[in-house]
Every structure is written in C-alpha cells, then in structure tokens.
Amino acid sequence: MITSEQLEEFLYLPEPKRRLNEIVVDLCEGISIVCTLPVPINPVVIYSAVAEECAKVGLECKTFNYDAPELLPETCLAQCCSMNFSPEKQVDIEQVFNDKAAADVTIITLPELSSEMVKYWARLLRRWSTYARAYQARTKQCPKALMLVTDQSELSRDSKDDVYLKSYYFWGWISTAELLLVARSVAWERGLTLEESLWAESVFVELAGTDPELFFWLLDRCCLSDFSTTWEAMTEQLIAFCEEKRWDKERVGAYLDKVNNNKYTRSRLRMPPSDLDPLWCAGMANWNDGDGVFIHSAGLALRGDIAALEHRIWRGQARVLLPVLDRVRQEICDYLNRNYKQEWISFCKTNRSNCLFGEAPCGVAEYNVIVDFIRLKERKSKVLKEMRHPVDNLRLARNNLAHYEPLGWVRFSQTISEVKKVSELALGAV
C-alpha cells in the first residue's frame, strides 16, 4: 500500500485537490456522500483530508469506524452520536438527525459488509436524504451530512444519487500527469543524474500510469546502473509487485478478458463500469486521461503481455526524448546556418525529401540530411568531426522512436549524454 505520507502529497496536486474540494463543497451544502475507494488506498488519509478541509470552513466533523457489522445502521449512528436509546426499539432517523450531539458532518468507515447489510445502509442513506430535503424545506437551514467510506462498490451501486445524496469513486484522481510532477520532484530530492531522472519520468511514470505505489516500487528497486538492454529486470519487478499484492495469474487473466471485450475510451467516465468493479477494487484498473481505462502494468506483466508494456515504455520515452532531440536538431541547424550559410541552405534544398509538402524553413533539415552534410565537411572542422558520431547516434535513436521501438537503459543514457555533448558543441562553437 502506498504510504500515508505519499498519498497525502498526491491529494494536494491539482486534479486530486479538485476532486477533494467537490466532496467538501457537497458536505458543506448538506449533501451526504458515499466515497468508494479501491483496496490499496488508505481510507484514513482520505477522510482525514476531508475532515481537515471541513474544519477550515467551520463545520464540525466527527469520524468513526464501524467495527460491528452486525449492528443496524441506525443503531450505529445513534452510538456515534452518543445518544441514549433502548436496544429493543428501532432508532428513528429524525431522532439522530435532530440530536444535539450529532456533528455537522459524520464520517463513518465501513468494513466489508454482507449483501443484506449493504441493503440496510442503502436504505438508511435514502431515508437520510429524504429527511434532509424535508428539513431544508422546513427550516431553510443546511442539513447535517453523512459520509460513508467503503471499498465495496455494491453500496454505491445500490444508492442512487439524489438532491442530498451523491456517490464518489477514487477513479481518475491520479493520472500520468500527476505522477510526472511527483517524479520530477523526487528525482531532484534523491539527487538523480539527468539520465536517471529522465528515465524515471518516462519509463517508470508511464508504467505506473495511475498507481503511485508502483512508481515508487520501481524507483526503489530498479538499479539503473545494473540494467541490461532487455526488459527482463523490469518485468521481474512488475511480477514481484503482483506477488506483493497477491494478484494471481488466473484471477488477473479472468478480469482482463472482460476488459478486452469492452471499449471505454470514447469519453471520460465518472465512475468505473460495473463489470470492472473487481479489477478497480483490487487496484488493477483506473481511468487515465489519454488511455481511457488503464490496466495495471503489473497485471499485464503477470499475463505476459510484453508488447503492451514495451509500447508504454516507448510512449513515455517518446514524450520525453522527441522534444529534446528536436531541440538539439534545431541547435545544430542554427550552428550550420551561422558557419556555412548559403552552402548549408543549398544543401538542405537539394536533399529535401520529396515526401514533404510546402516550403521548408530556410536552413532547417532532418537528422539524416544533417549527418550527410557533416560527413562532407568534417575533415576541415574539428567541431564537426567531434559532432559526427554523436549526431549519428541521435539520428538512430530518433529513428528507433519514430518506428515505435523503445530504448534500453544503456542506449537511453547514451542518448542523453550525447544530447548534452552535441548541444555544448553547437552552442559553444563560433
């Protein structure tokens, strides 16, 4: 499970913070909440953050653990409010609602409930919502609110949204965008080299996707200096993550078969589709903007879907490396424009690809044209002689990425080193 400290940091990133604020605003308006979390998310961190935000706006907020699943919900509420009641009589919602000991917001974390108890809690929520509506109409005051925190999606499914009742899922709160922000900060804190930092931002972030725990797992366990050019070490760590979570191959395979038969990427979903509940509750699926439903990389590794993992790695590397390679290409072109002027411009026009349409920018060319020009001129230029091999390697790396081929650690780190070298030569030479 992701540590409480790490999860707390993520909650104050833009998208999780926005989701958290939505819950707080609803509670402030007297709307009761069913907050459903996947098993790996620590509920204490979530409801503590909610309670803290509620307190900032002056709401009294009390939290309770419902550790007696045999108790009826009304009885549980009465106990939470320290009410005096007779065990032989059923507690009335109106009594609890109007009791002076009841807080503005009562947060209750629920254990795993039987199907029968789920129905009782869903019934309680309907009654509470109905009374809240009547209370507001009669008194013109904001009603008191409940927040139930559970890892059983069955309760949310049975509790239909109403004017004074809403369901929230920890679905799409954390995405690759949030992980990327954290990766940059963590790389700085740990003193990673530029090569290690960019590897973490591209490969580890893209594999983790929506799971901060997997990001830190890979960062802590993958020793980059020992990496080979294959993905065996990475796959081993992903499978070890499955073992830590007790995700077995048979169950993962059965769940993933359902995903392959469904398409959920057309529009952003507010909650996980019901047939994905087992995957989502286990932490094996979430929503990632740009992907739609994101299947956990560790689950893909356990199933042996290496092609999907390599594609994720390529996508992360393309996101990080292609802009860098393009920047260096432009720096080289600027250097050649400064030092070879018309000779370079004429060479660009002569060797321009026939596949391109329109007028090319003056003195700007692709890597293959740059390499050919450097080969012609390197005998008379020390700078170009030093440039040729690194630039050629950058060309090859760019071609690999253009053909959807990810780079291994050795090739990746070499590419970053050569980016720095070529950039220094192009910018430092007159």
Secondary structure, DSSP 4 states (H G I P E B T S, - for coil): ---HHHHHHHHTSHHHHHHHHHHHHHHHTT-EEEEE--TTS-HHHHHHHHHHHHHHTT--EEEEE---TTS-HHHHHHHHTT----TTSPPPHHHHHH-TTS-SEEEEE-----HHHHHHHHHHHHHHHHHHHHHHHHH-SPPPEEEEEES-HHHHHHS--BTTEEEEE--SSS-HHHHHHHHHHHHHHHT--HHHHHHIIIIIHHHHTT-HHHHHHHHHH--GGG--SSSHHHHHHHHHHHHHHT--HHHHHHHHHHHHT----SS--SS--GGGHHHHHHTSEEEETTTEEEE-HHHHHHHT-HHHHHHHHHHHHHHHHHHHHHHHHHHHHHHHHHHHHHHHHHHHHHT--TT--SPPPTT---HHHHHHHHHHHGGG-HHHHHHHHHHHHHHHHHHHHHTT-PPPHHHHHHHHHHHHHHHHHHHH--
